[in-house]
């Protein structure tokens, strides 16, 4: 059976890496929030992808 957790985990790791690098390299801030959302969502995506890969390894 195909386990979609592994490719989804790699996808979110890649997305998180791209967003985190973009957030660190260019300090774009959301006008209303004054927060670096690229960096925050990048870190969240890295953690989310890591959890998916961890769950795929356990199965």
MDAnalysis code that builds the backbone (N, CA, C; Angstrom):
import MDAnalysis as mda
import numpy as np

u = mda.Universe.empty(177, n_residues=59, atom_resindex=np.repeat(np.arange(59), 3), trajectory=True)
u.add_TopologyAttr("name", ["N", "CA", "C"] * 59)
u.add_TopologyAttr("resid", np.arange(1, 60))
u.add_TopologyAttr("resname", ["UNK", "UNK", "UNK", "UNK", "UNK", "UNK", "UNK", "UNK", "UNK", "UNK", "UNK", "UNK", "UNK", "UNK", "UNK", "UNK", "UNK", "UNK", "UNK", "UNK", "UNK", "UNK", "UNK", "UNK", "UNK", "UNK", "UNK", "UNK", "UNK", "UNK", "UNK", "UNK", "UNK", "UNK", "UNK", "UNK", "UNK", "UNK", "UNK", "UNK", "UNK", "UNK", "UNK", "UNK", "UNK", "UNK", "UNK", "UNK", "UNK", "UNK", "UNK", "UNK", "UNK", "UNK", "UNK", "UNK", "UNK", "UNK", "UNK"])
u.atoms.positions = np.array([
    [0.837, -1.172, 0.000],
    [0.000, 0.000, 0.000],
    [0.892, 1.248, 0.000],
    [0.472, 2.257, -0.721],
    [1.236, 3.491, -0.846],
    [1.044, 4.359, 0.396],
    [2.139, 4.729, 1.012],
    [2.091, 5.592, 2.188],
    [2.397, 7.016, 1.744],
    [1.419, 7.891, 1.841],
    [1.588, 9.263, 1.366],
    [2.273, 10.168, 2.383],
    [2.557, 9.647, 3.557],
    [3.207, 10.490, 4.559],
    [4.638, 10.843, 4.172],
    [5.327, 9.922, 3.518],
    [6.724, 10.178, 3.150],
    [6.841, 11.272, 2.080],
    [6.145, 11.182, 0.925],
    [6.263, 12.276, -0.045],
    [5.704, 13.598, 0.477],
    [4.633, 13.534, 1.282],
    [4.091, 14.769, 1.859],
    [5.098, 15.379, 2.830],
    [5.776, 14.540, 3.600],
    [6.792, 15.040, 4.522],
    [7.942, 15.714, 3.796],
    [8.413, 15.086, 2.706],
    [9.480, 15.711, 1.917],
    [9.012, 17.010, 1.272],
    [7.756, 17.040, 0.817],
    [7.218, 18.261, 0.216],
    [7.204, 19.399, 1.235],
    [6.706, 19.127, 2.445],
    [6.643, 20.182, 3.455],
    [8.030, 20.570, 3.952],
    [8.965, 19.624, 3.986],
    [10.339, 19.988, 4.339],
    [10.941, 20.929, 3.300],
    [10.724, 20.616, 2.025],
    [11.240, 21.473, 0.961],
    [10.578, 22.847, 0.993],
    [9.263, 22.866, 1.159],
    [8.538, 24.135, 1.244],
    [9.015, 24.948, 2.443],
    [9.182, 24.293, 3.577],
    [9.655, 24.985, 4.770],
    [11.059, 25.525, 4.614],
    [11.914, 24.769, 3.937],
    [13.277, 25.232, 3.695],
    [13.279, 26.474, 2.808],
    [12.485, 26.442, 1.738],
    [12.408, 27.590, 0.828],
    [11.861, 28.813, 1.557],
    [10.775, 28.636, 2.310],
    [10.181, 29.769, 3.021],
    [11.108, 30.307, 4.105],
    [11.799, 29.426, 4.807],
    [12.703, 29.878, 5.867],
    [13.881, 30.658, 5.304],
    [14.456, 30.165, 4.218],
    [15.574, 30.883, 3.594],
    [15.101, 32.236, 3.075],
    [13.924, 32.260, 2.461],
    [13.371, 33.528, 1.975],
    [13.113, 34.479, 3.138],
    [12.581, 33.956, 4.230],
    [12.310, 34.796, 5.390],
    [13.567, 35.337, 6.040],
    [14.645, 34.558, 6.020],
    [15.902, 35.029, 6.603],
    [16.647, 35.983, 5.676],
    [16.593, 35.710, 4.367],
    [17.356, 36.518, 3.415],
    [16.713, 37.884, 3.178],
    [15.394, 37.896, 3.057],
    [14.677, 39.137, 2.769],
    [13.696, 39.380, 3.901],
    [13.818, 40.512, 4.530],
    [12.987, 40.794, 5.703],
    [11.669, 41.438, 5.277],
    [10.831, 40.642, 4.609],
    [9.503, 41.120, 4.240],
    [8.595, 40.982, 5.448],
    [7.881, 42.024, 5.764],
    [6.961, 41.983, 6.899],
    [5.553, 42.245, 6.403],
    [4.600, 41.518, 6.982],
    [3.195, 41.730, 6.632],
    [2.785, 43.117, 7.128],
    [2.127, 43.917, 6.282],
    [1.826, 45.299, 6.666],
    [0.957, 45.425, 7.927],
    [-0.022, 44.573, 8.073],
    [-0.918, 44.708, 9.223],
    [-0.353, 44.093, 10.495],
    [0.449, 43.065, 10.361],
    [0.927, 42.341, 11.537],
    [2.333, 42.730, 11.962],
    [3.121, 43.274, 11.036],
    [4.533, 43.592, 11.296],
    [5.294, 42.354, 11.769],
    [5.029, 41.226, 11.097],
    [5.711, 39.969, 11.410],
    [6.250, 39.369, 10.127],
    [7.325, 38.637, 10.244],
    [7.926, 37.963, 9.099],
    [7.226, 36.614, 8.919],
    [6.157, 36.614, 8.130],
    [5.343, 35.413, 7.977],
    [6.053, 34.333, 7.176],
    [6.938, 34.706, 6.255],
    [7.688, 33.687, 5.514],
    [8.516, 32.835, 6.466],
    [9.167, 33.472, 7.398],
    [9.987, 32.741, 8.361],
    [9.120, 31.885, 9.287],
    [8.018, 32.443, 9.758],
    [7.157, 31.694, 10.681],
    [6.524, 30.481, 10.007],
    [5.980, 30.663, 8.814],
    [5.372, 29.532, 8.117],
    [6.428, 28.551, 7.621],
    [7.635, 29.030, 7.349],
    [8.724, 28.133, 6.978],
    [9.100, 27.205, 8.117],
    [9.210, 27.757, 9.311],
    [9.530, 26.933, 10.477],
    [8.399, 25.954, 10.759],
    [7.151, 26.424, 10.648],
    [6.001, 25.537, 10.860],
    [5.995, 24.405, 9.834],
    [6.288, 24.717, 8.574],
    [6.298, 23.684, 7.533],
    [7.424, 22.680, 7.758],
    [8.581, 23.159, 8.216],
    [9.677, 22.240, 8.538],
    [9.274, 21.272, 9.652],
    [8.646, 21.787, 10.682],
    [8.201, 20.925, 11.780],
    [7.121, 19.955, 11.318],
    [6.178, 20.448, 10.524],
    [5.083, 19.615, 10.024],
    [5.621, 18.496, 9.136],
    [6.548, 18.827, 8.246],
    [7.160, 17.815, 7.390],
    [7.971, 16.812, 8.187],
    [8.664, 17.289, 9.222],
    [9.418, 16.383, 10.079],
    [8.521, 15.404, 10.818],
    [7.371, 15.873, 11.270],
    [6.418, 14.981, 11.939],
    [5.894, 13.939, 10.960],
    [5.587, 14.351, 9.735],
    [5.108, 13.395, 8.729],
    [6.161, 12.326, 8.456],
    [7.420, 12.738, 8.303],
    [8.473, 11.756, 8.049],
    [8.689, 10.847, 9.252],
    [8.573, 11.383, 10.441],
    [8.708, 10.571, 11.644],
    [7.584, 9.538, 11.721],
    [6.361, 9.967, 11.392],
    [5.232, 9.033, 11.390],
    [5.390, 7.969, 10.305],
    [5.948, 8.354, 9.158],
    [6.157, 7.385, 8.078],
    [7.206, 6.352, 8.474],
    [8.202, 6.759, 9.230],
    [9.237, 5.819, 9.683],
    [8.712, 4.842, 10.716],
    [7.782, 5.311, 11.541],
    [7.219, 4.451, 12.590],
    [6.343, 3.353, 12.018],
    [5.695, 3.629, 10.897],
    [4.736, 2.665, 10.328],
    [5.431, 1.483, 9.688],
])
